[in-house]
Amino acid sequence: MNLSRRSFLAAAHGAALFYGTGHLGALAAASTNARLPLRADPQRMLDLPEGFSYRLVARSGEPMADGFVRPGRPDGMACFPVRGDASKCILLRNHENFPTSEGGSPFGEGEALLGRLDPALL
């Protein structure tokens, strides 16, 4: 059976579960397709079938270009093309941070970077 990656992702009956930590979170996957067993990832980030790969694009807690901290608890993403430049895309991520959440704020430990935020942008 020849199955493309796109078809696999569209038809897979697997599940990915995110477990929040203060930084990246652990990712676990399961596959119910016996023809595409998961291979253990040496980095222990994401087990995938043979021939599949992933690329880590960002880690929670790392500095961003604007001087703030990449927020924690990412839970959803979308990718959009950049008009006029087919080699680039905009990656938009949502984060499940609440006023009662500990850690994961874009303003750093104790909201120390909050004063850098331009109130005109709110």
C-alpha atoms as one frame of an Amber mdcrd trajectory, in Angstrom:
protein
   0.000   0.000   0.000   1.394   3.383  -1.017   0.130   6.080   1.332   1.222
   9.719   1.035   1.982  11.756   4.126  -0.968  14.012   3.365  -3.319  11.026
   3.099  -1.925   9.535   6.282  -2.464  12.752   8.215  -5.965  13.157   6.793
  -7.019   9.582   7.555  -4.996   8.691  10.639  -6.906   7.497  13.668  -4.065
   8.448  15.993  -4.112  11.054  18.694  -1.555  13.556  19.934  -1.754  14.640
  23.552   0.007  17.670  24.930   1.028  17.722  28.571   1.914  21.209  29.696
   5.180  21.846  31.413   6.761  25.183  32.074   8.742  24.942  28.854   8.028
  22.742  25.864   5.610  20.116  27.089   5.763  16.434  26.321   4.136  15.107
  23.205   2.823  11.576  22.906   1.302   9.997  19.825  -0.515   6.775  19.127
  -1.255   5.031  15.841  -3.953   2.449  15.271  -2.631   1.726  11.778  -0.632
  -1.519  11.985   0.983  -0.781   8.607   2.503   2.439   9.924   3.960   1.598
  13.329   5.526   4.445  15.229   9.318   4.557  15.537  10.818   5.774  18.801
  12.263   9.277  18.493  15.806   9.465  19.935  15.034  13.055  21.056  11.902
  11.788  22.855   9.771  14.571  21.324   7.464  12.850  18.824   7.333   9.246
  17.630   6.426   8.994  13.934   6.084   6.263  11.302   9.155   5.327   9.230
   9.890   7.991   6.592   8.150  10.825   8.454   9.975  13.688  10.143   9.332
  16.787  12.195  11.190  20.025  12.797  11.066  21.968  16.041  10.476  25.615
  15.167  10.262  27.166  18.635  10.473  26.364  22.334   8.350  27.927  25.032
  10.395  30.165  27.289  12.910  31.239  24.616  13.284  34.926  23.742  11.358
  36.229  20.723  12.462  38.913  18.233  10.331  41.526  20.043  12.181  41.004
  23.346   9.342  39.135  25.028   9.371  35.448  25.960   7.754  32.759  23.812
   4.639  31.874  25.852   3.960  28.451  27.304   1.055  26.068  26.739   0.792
  26.301  22.923  -2.298  24.417  21.804  -3.155  25.387  18.258  -1.496  26.715
  15.116  -2.273  27.960  11.637   0.049  28.803   8.768  -0.598  31.519   6.190
   1.342  32.440   3.014   3.234  35.737   2.840   1.977  37.718  -0.154   4.711
  38.242  -2.701   7.133  35.725  -1.147   6.340  32.068  -1.775   9.351  31.025
   0.323   7.853  32.425   3.547   4.804  31.844   5.699   3.345  33.335   8.863
   2.937  30.875  11.719   0.211  31.884  14.160  -0.002  30.103  17.512  -2.543
  30.193  20.290  -1.539  29.730  23.928  -3.794  28.703  26.788  -2.505  31.117
  29.432  -4.815  32.502  32.066  -4.303  35.094  34.833  -4.161  32.196  37.286
  -1.575  30.232  35.232   1.895  29.925  36.680   4.793  30.238  34.241   4.510
  30.521  30.493   3.852  34.265  30.360   5.297  36.263  27.444   6.362  38.864
  30.008   8.807  36.574  31.804   9.184  35.592  35.421   7.034  37.775  37.674
   5.798  39.705  34.582   9.144  41.590  34.628   8.901  42.531  30.929   5.341
  43.899  31.093   6.620  47.502  31.263   8.110  47.095  27.765   4.644  46.638
  26.238   3.462  49.717  24.350  -0.039  50.504  25.738  -0.989  51.853  22.291
  -0.827  48.284  20.981  -3.549  47.088  23.371
